Amino acid sequence: MWSAEKDPWLSSGMGSVVFLDEAMDFERFRASMLEASNTLLRLREKVEGGVGIGPPRWMIDPNFDIDNHVRQEKLPRSSNRRDVADLAAQIIAEPFDLEQPLWLFVAVKGRKGSKVPGAVIMKLHHTITDGIGAMTLAEKYLDFERNPPPGPESETEPPEADDPENAVQSALHEIDYVARRQFDVAREALAEVALWGADKGRIKLAAERAVAVAKSVANQTGLSDSPGAGAGSPLWTNRSAERHLEFFDVSLSDMKAAAKGLGGSINDIFVTGSVMAAAAYHRERAAGAESFNVSFIMSTRSDNGEEGGNAFAPIPFNIAVAERSPADWFAVVQNAMAEKLKDARASDTNTIDLMAQFASYLPDAAITKLGRARAAKLDWATSNLRGAPIPIFISGGQVTHMYPVGPLAGTAFNLTLMSYMDEMNGGLFVDPNAVEDPAELRMHMEAAYADLIAAGT
């Protein structure tokens, strides 16, 4: 993900837009994020690229300044949620300063007459963490009451910055890394071969494992006929670095009831709604789509309380487009997803780790070329996050809605839903060069979920 950032078309920037019932206490919020940066090293670290022999690594930024990462903006009078969405799309689309830690929070304050009293726009680079990790990180600045009593003063000292390396030191560090990696690979290979004499079955298992790994890497890089292995959308082939953001809401209890009535899960009904909306969008334009190529996220994160890191596998699948009832759409999408999940779990591979290992052998130009090839075969990406079931607050403002913004990374759009109390808040992040009418696509999403809820309840 870091190397692909050289191509803005493949940016993996993500975030969220949180609306509040009143403007937050900015100084209080700034202080909470400064304290969080003292304990979560990733908030203080920047990426050191080195000289290109080995992979980049994290280093504590000696010039860290909290005001580069937490700032406040005031909305013009009579502003509304559309204005906040446009501001968020602009902020998240802007490239990070790669010489600083890769995160930003913008506290939005509405003026008198604004329809938005307050909001927070969060922006993270995906190398810091995935969506679930970001939710865990949010515990550092979320409260369970509007004005909780002040806790004890923290005695945590800021971490000491790493000494910057010169070119010679970087080269020596990377040569050492490459040598140790090659040694470890050789040692593991010799240890595995040594066991073959005692257990002949390990040869077959090793071969099957190698094939599974090769297929996984080929699938995720675009070297195979996958991800979808189908035609995909005829409308959404043009891609760019432009971004547009839409919001919508769905009742969580209605979605749960409908999923149960249709014989599946929240994730099944969530992804099905996106497919139905895409089909309706194409039908409206008389565009003869034969099939769609979609991806959904399988989390591989263990419940260990870690805030950072990435632990997920993007699972691509292809779905044929036809005239179907909502219940039939649900069954077809559910079966297609279940089959791909079964294959992914059977391979027992961590896709992100595999991709990182594979990418470490390639120059950046090759990585971005492969990234574009893979993204060109996907129409859109989906992700579903579990949020707080109770009211939460940020520095005095009560959260009313939490809209996630997932990375496009070269696809036509990303649809991510996050539950909050009894709602599912949908963030539809779109490349308007691919999807020419994002608002219409959002309306089709709302209609699709309404139809699925009616069919399942």
C-alpha positions in Angstrom: 0.0 0.0 0.0 2.9 2.3 0.7 4.6 1.7 -2.6 1.4 2.0 -4.5 1.0 5.5 -3.1 3.4 6.7 -5.7 0.4 6.6 -8.0 -2.4 8.9 -6.7 -4.9 6.8 -8.7 -4.2 4.0 -6.2 -4.3 6.0 -3.0 -5.3 4.0 0.1 -6.3 7.0 2.1 -9.4 6.2 4.3 -11.2 7.9 7.1 -14.6 8.8 8.6 -16.9 11.8 9.0 -18.5 12.1 12.4 -21.4 14.5 12.9 -21.9 16.0 16.4 -24.9 17.6 18.0 -22.8 20.6 19.0 -19.2 21.8 18.3 -16.6 20.1 20.3 -14.2 21.7 22.7 -11.2 21.9 20.3 -8.5 22.4 22.9 -9.7 19.4 24.9 -9.7 17.3 21.7 -6.3 18.5 20.7 -5.0 17.6 24.2 -6.5 14.1 24.0 -4.8 13.4 20.6 -1.5 14.7 21.9 -1.8 12.3 24.8 -2.7 9.5 22.4 0.4 10.2 20.3 2.5 9.7 23.5 1.3 6.2 23.9 0.6 5.0 20.3 3.9 5.1 18.5 2.3 4.8 15.1 0.9 8.3 15.5 4.4 9.7 16.0 6.1 7.6 13.3 6.7 8.4 9.7 7.9 6.1 6.9 11.6 6.1 6.1 12.0 4.9 2.5 15.7 4.2 2.7 17.7 3.7 -0.5 15.4 1.2 -2.1 17.3 -2.0 -1.4 14.9 -3.3 1.3 11.4 -2.3 2.3 10.6 1.0 4.0 10.3 1.1 7.8 8.7 3.2 10.5 10.7 5.8 12.4 9.7 8.3 15.1 9.5 11.8 13.5 12.0 14.1 15.2 9.9 17.1 14.0 6.5 15.8 15.2 4.1 18.7 15.7 0.5 17.9 16.9 -0.8 21.0 15.0 0.2 19.4 11.7 -2.3 16.6 12.5 -5.1 18.2 14.5 -6.7 21.4 13.1 -10.0 23.2 13.1 -12.1 24.7 10.3 -15.2 26.8 10.4 -18.0 26.3 8.0 -19.6 29.2 6.1 -23.1 30.3 7.2 -26.0 28.1 6.0 -23.7 25.1 5.5 -25.2 21.6 5.5 -24.0 18.0 5.4 -23.4 18.2 1.7 -20.8 20.9 2.3 -19.1 18.7 5.0 -19.1 15.7 2.6 -17.4 17.9 -0.1 -14.8 19.1 2.4 -14.2 15.5 3.6 -13.7 14.2 0.0 -11.3 17.0 -0.7 -9.3 16.4 2.5 -9.1 12.6 2.1 -8.2 12.9 -1.6 -5.3 15.2 -0.8 -1.9 13.3 -0.8 -0.2 13.0 2.6 3.0 14.8 3.3 5.2 11.7 3.3 7.8 13.3 5.5 5.3 13.4 8.4 3.2 10.8 10.3 0.3 9.7 8.0 -2.9 10.9 9.8 -5.0 14.0 10.2 -8.1 15.1 12.2 -10.1 18.2 11.2 -12.6 19.5 13.7 -15.4 21.2 11.9 -17.3 24.0 13.6 -20.5 25.4 12.2 -21.3 29.1 12.4 -24.6 30.6 13.5 -27.2 29.5 11.0 -25.3 26.4 9.9 -27.2 23.2 9.8 -24.1 21.4 11.0 -23.2 22.4 14.6 -20.1 20.3 14.6 -18.3 17.4 12.9 -14.9 15.6 12.8 -13.2 14.5 9.6 -10.6 11.7 10.2 -8.0 10.8 7.6 -5.6 7.8 7.9 -3.2 6.2 5.6 -4.1 2.5 5.3 -0.5 1.5 6.2 -1.3 2.7 9.8 -4.2 0.4 10.4 -7.4 -1.1 8.9 -11.0 -0.2 9.6 -11.3 -2.3 12.7 -8.0 -1.1 14.1 -9.1 2.5 13.5 -12.2 1.8 15.6 -10.0 0.6 18.4 -7.8 3.6 18.1 -10.9 5.8 18.4 -11.2 4.7 22.0 -8.4 7.2 22.7 -10.6 10.2 22.0 -14.2 8.9 22.6 -16.1 9.4 25.8 -19.2 7.8 27.2 -20.6 11.0 28.6 -20.6 14.6 27.4 -18.4 16.0 30.1 -16.7 13.2 32.0 -14.8 14.1 35.2 -11.1 14.7 34.4 -8.9 11.7 35.0 -5.5 11.8 36.7 -2.8 13.8 34.9 -0.8 11.6 32.6 2.8 11.1 33.3 3.5 9.6 29.9 6.5 11.3 28.2 6.7 11.6 24.5 8.8 8.9 22.9 12.3 9.8 21.9 12.8 10.4 18.2 14.9 8.0 16.2 18.2 9.4 14.9 17.9 10.0 11.1 20.1 7.9 9.0 22.3 9.0 6.2 22.4 7.2 2.9 25.3 4.9 3.9 23.6 3.9 7.1 20.3 3.3 5.3 22.0 1.1 2.7 23.8 -0.9 5.4 20.5 -1.4 7.3 18.7 -2.6 4.2 21.6 -4.9 3.1 21.4 -6.4 6.6 17.7 -6.9 6.2 17.9 -8.6 2.8 20.7 -10.9 4.1 18.7 -11.9 7.2 15.6 -12.5 5.1 17.4 -14.7 2.6 19.0 -16.6 5.5 15.7 -17.1 7.2 14.1 -18.4 4.0 16.9 -20.8 3.4 16.8 -22.1 7.0 13.0 -22.6 6.9 13.3 -24.5 3.6 16.1 -26.8 4.9 14.1 -27.5 8.1 11.1 -28.4 6.0 13.0 -30.7 3.7 14.6 -32.4 6.7 11.2 -33.4 7.9 10.1 -35.0 4.6 12.1 -38.2 5.3 10.1 -38.8 8.5 6.7 -37.7 7.1 6.2 -38.3 3.4 2.8 -36.6 3.6 4.5 -33.2 4.3 5.7 -33.2 0.6 2.2 -33.2 -0.7 1.1 -30.6 2.0 4.0 -28.4 1.1 3.2 -28.5 -2.6 -0.5 -27.8 -2.0 0.5 -24.9 0.3 2.8 -23.5 -2.4 0.0 -23.7 -5.0 -2.4 -21.9 -2.7 0.0 -19.1 -1.9 0.8 -18.7 -5.6 -2.9 -18.5 -6.5 -3.6 -16.0 -3.7 -0.7 -13.7 -4.8 -1.7 -14.0 -8.5 -5.3 -13.3 -7.7 -4.6 -10.2 -5.6 -2.0 -8.7 -8.0 -4.1 -9.2 -11.1 -1.7 -11.7 -12.6 -4.5 -14.2 -13.0 -7.8 -13.9 -14.8 -9.3 -13.0 -11.4 -10.4 -11.0 -9.4 -13.8 -11.4 -11.0 -13.0 -13.4 -14.1 -16.0 -11.7 -15.7 -16.7 -8.8 -18.0 -17.5 -6.2 -15.3 -19.3 -2.9 -15.7 -19.2 -1.4 -19.2 -19.9 2.1 -17.6 -17.3 2.2 -14.9 -14.1 1.6 -16.8 -12.6 5.1 -16.6 -10.8 5.7 -13.3 -9.1 8.8 -11.9 -7.9 10.4 -8.6 -11.1 12.5 -8.3 -13.3 11.8 -5.3 -16.9 12.4 -4.3 -18.7 11.4 -1.1 -22.3 10.5 -0.4 -24.0 9.5 2.9 -27.1 7.4 3.6 -28.7 5.7 6.6 -30.4 2.3 7.1 -32.1 0.9 10.2 -29.8 -1.7 11.9 -32.7 -3.6 13.5 -34.5 -3.7 10.2 -31.4 -5.0 8.4 -30.9 -7.7 11.1 -34.5 -8.8 10.9 -34.4 -8.9 7.1 -31.1 -10.8 7.1 -32.5 -13.4 9.5 -35.7 -13.7 7.4 -33.8 -14.2 4.2 -31.5 -16.8 5.9 -28.2 -15.0 6.1 -26.1 -12.4 7.8 -25.8 -8.6 7.9 -22.8 -8.8 5.6 -24.8 -10.8 3.1 -27.6 -8.3 2.9 -25.2 -5.4 2.9 -23.2 -6.6 -0.2 -26.4 -7.7 -1.9 -27.8 -4.2 -1.6 -24.7 -2.8 -3.4 -25.1 -5.3 -6.3 -28.8 -4.6 -6.7 -28.1 -0.8 -6.7 -25.4 -1.3 -9.4 -27.8 -3.3 -11.5 -30.5 -0.7 -11.2 -28.0 2.1 -12.1 -27.1 0.2 -15.3 -30.7 -0.7 -16.1 -31.6 3.0 -15.8 -29.0 3.7 -18.5 -29.8 0.7 -20.7 -26.2 -0.4 -20.2 -26.0 -4.2 -20.8 -23.8 -5.3 -17.9 -23.3 -9.1 -18.0 -21.7 -9.3 -14.6 -20.0 -7.3 -11.8 -16.7 -7.8 -10.1 -16.9 -7.0 -6.4 -14.7 -7.4 -3.4 -15.6 -7.7 0.3 -13.4 -7.8 3.3 -12.7 -10.9 5.4 -11.1 -9.8 8.7 -8.2 -11.9 10.0 -7.7 -9.8 13.1 -7.6 -11.6 16.4 -9.2 -10.1 19.4 -6.0 -8.8 21.0 -6.8 -5.2 21.5 -4.1 -3.9 19.1 -4.9 -0.5 17.6 -2.7 -0.6 14.6 -1.7 -2.9 11.8 -3.7 -4.5 9.0 -5.3 -7.9 9.3 -7.7 -8.5 6.5 -8.1 -10.2 3.1 -10.0 -8.6 0.2 -12.1 -11.4 -1.3 -13.1 -10.8 -4.9 -16.1 -12.4 -6.6 -18.1 -12.2 -9.8 -21.9 -12.0 -10.0 -24.0 -12.4 -13.1 -26.5 -9.7 -13.8 -30.1 -10.8 -14.5 -33.7 -9.9 -13.6 -34.2 -11.2 -10.1 -36.4 -10.6 -7.1 -34.7 -9.2 -4.0 -34.9 -12.6 -2.3 -33.3 -14.2 -5.4 -30.6 -11.6 -5.5 -29.8 -12.3 -1.8 -29.5 -16.0 -2.4 -27.2 -15.6 -5.5 -24.9 -13.1 -3.8 -24.8 -15.1 -0.5 -23.8 -18.3 -2.3 -21.1 -16.5 -4.4 -19.6 -14.9 -1.3 -19.8 -18.2 0.7 -17.9 -20.1 -2.0 -15.1 -17.5 -2.1 -14.9 -17.3 1.7 -14.6 -21.1 1.9 -11.7 -21.0 -0.6 -10.0 -18.1 1.3 -10.2 -19.9 4.7 -9.1 -23.2 3.2 -5.9 -21.6 1.8 -5.0 -20.4 5.3 -3.0 -17.4 4.0 -2.7 -13.9 5.3 -3.2 -11.9 2.1 -1.7 -8.7 3.3 1.4 -10.4 4.6 1.8 -12.3 1.3 1.4 -9.1 -0.7 3.9 -7.3 1.4 6.5 -10.1 0.9 5.8 -10.2 -2.8 6.0 -6.4 -3.2 9.3 -6.2 -1.3 11.0 -8.0 -4.3 9.6 -5.5 -6.9 10.4 -1.9 -7.9 7.7 0.7 -7.2 6.9 1.0 -10.9 6.1 -2.7 -11.1 3.9 -2.4 -8.0 1.9 0.5 -9.3 1.4 -1.3 -12.7 0.2 -4.4 -10.9 -2.1 -2.3 -8.7 -3.7 -0.7 -11.7 -4.1 -4.0 -13.4 -5.9 -5.4 -10.4 -8.1 -2.4 -9.8 -9.1 -2.3 -13.4 -10.7 -5.7 -12.9 -12.8 -4.6 -9.9 -15.9 -2.6 -10.2 -16.2 -1.7 -6.5 -15.2 -2.6 -3.0 -17.3 -3.1 0.1 -16.6 -3.3 3.8 -18.8 -3.5 6.9 -17.8 -2.3 10.4 -19.3 -2.7 13.8 -19.5 0.5 15.8 -20.8 1.6 19.2 -24.2 0.3 20.3 -24.5 3.2 22.8 -24.3 7.0 22.6 -20.7 8.3 22.5 -19.2 11.7 22.7 -16.1 13.6 21.4 -14.9 16.4 23.6 -18.3 17.6 24.6 -20.2 16.9 21.4 -22.5 13.9 21.1 -22.0 11.7 18.0 -25.2 11.6 15.9 -23.8 9.8 12.9 -20.5 8.0 12.0 -19.9 7.7 8.3 -16.9 5.5 7.2 -14.9 6.4 4.1 -13.2 3.4 2.7 -10.3 3.6 0.2 -11.0 3.4 -3.5 -7.5 2.2 -4.5 -8.4 2.5 -8.2 -11.9 1.0 -8.1 -15.0 2.9 -9.2 -16.4 3.3 -5.7 -16.1 2.0 -2.1 -19.2 1.3 -0.1 -18.6 1.0 3.7 -21.3 0.7 6.3 -20.8 1.2 10.1 -23.3 0.5 12.7 -24.0 3.1 15.4 -26.7 2.5 18.0 -29.7 1.4 15.8 -28.5 2.8 12.5 -26.1 1.7 9.8 -24.4 4.8 8.4 -23.2 4.4 4.8 -20.3 6.1 3.3 -20.3 5.9 -0.5 -16.9 7.1 -1.7 -16.9 7.5 -5.5 -14.6 8.2 -8.4 -16.9 10.6 -10.4 -14.9 10.0 -13.5 -16.1 6.4 -13.3 -19.6 6.8 -11.8 -20.9 10.0 -13.5 -23.9 10.4 -11.1 -22.9 9.4 -7.5 -26.2 10.8 -6.0 -28.2 8.6 -8.3 -26.2 5.6 -7.3 -26.7 6.5 -3.6 -30.5 6.7 -4.2 -30.4 3.2 -5.8 -28.6 2.0 -2.7 -31.3 3.3 -0.4 -34.0 1.8 -2.6 -32.2 -1.6 -2.7 -31.9 -1.9 1.1 -35.6 -0.9 1.4 -36.6 -3.7 -1.0 -34.4 -6.2 0.8 -35.9 -5.2 4.2 -39.4 -5.6 2.7 -38.6 -9.0 1.3 -37.1 -10.3 4.6 -39.6 -9.0 7.1 
